[in-house]
């Protein structure tokens, strides 16, 4: 605990970019939840653009927009 899952369009991230993303996320999560870095896990979940609306946008964004479960909404 805690676990961060990032859904995204398929993309090749170079190793330095992956490492920086990991460092930035771990720093933010450990600060916010006051946990040690070893308690944080991060997953990357590529989603085909054709599946985005059905798999991500509707169930995880619009259906949660009125509650505290969605921290930030996109502007699209």
N, C-alpha and C positions, 0 to 999 in steps of 0.2 A: 504494500500500500504506500503510496498511490501509484496508479497506472495511467499513463497518457497514451492514447491511441490517435494517430494522425492519419486521417483518410485524405487521399490526394489523387490527382490524375497521375497515371504512370509517368515516372521521371527517373532518370539515372542521376543519382547524387554522388559526386566525387567524394572520396574518403575524407578529405579535409572539411568538406561541407557537412557531411554526416557527423563528424566529430564535433564541429562547432554547434550544430543543432542540438546534439546530445548535451553538450556542456551548458548551453543556454537554457534548455528545458530543465535539466537537473537543478541548476542554480535557482530558477524561478520556483520550481515545485518545492524544493527543500526550504526555501525562504517562506513561501506562503503557508505550507502545511507543518512547518517546524519539524521535519523528519530528517534523518541522515540520508546522505546520497545513496547508500546501498539499499535503501528501502524503495527507491524509485525505479519503475520499469517503463519502457517506452516501446511502442509498436508502430510500425509504418504499414499502412494498408492501402496499396494502390487500387483504385477503382476506375474502371473504364468510363470515359466521359458519357457514353450512351446509357450507363447504369446509374449515373450520379443522382439524378432526381429521385429515382425509386429507392435506391439503397441508402442515400445520405441526406439529400435535401429535405424530402418530405418527412421521413421518420425521425431524423436526428436534429433538424433545424426548425422547420415550420411547425411540426407537432409539439415542439418543446418551447417555442418562443414566448409563451405567456407565463412560464414558471422560472424558478431559480436554477433549473437544470442546465439552461443554456447561458453561458457566460457572455458570449458575444455573437451577434448575428452578422451575416455578410450583407453587403450593400447591393446584391443582385437580386 
